[in-house]
C-alpha cells in the first residue's frame, strides 16, 4: 500500500488565484491553474485537504462491513467524523 501524509491538512486561500494545501509537517502543495475558475480551484483544494479524513472513514466502514458489524457501519456513516470529513471536503456552507 502507498504511504501518504496523514491528516490534518489545511487550505490557505490567498488573494491571488493560488491555493496552498498544507500538510501537517508544513509542506505546501500549491494549486495554481489559470485554466480553472476560482470556485473549482477552491473545491479541488478542499477535496485534497480532506482526503486523509475521507480515507480514514472509508477504511473504518470497510473494516466494520467485512467484520459483519452493520451497526458500526451505520454509526460511522452518521457520526461526527464522517460528517466533519464531508464538510471539510465540501466547505462549511454545505451540510447534509
Order of alpha helices (4+ residues) and beta strands (2+ residues): beta-beta-beta-alpha-alpha-alpha
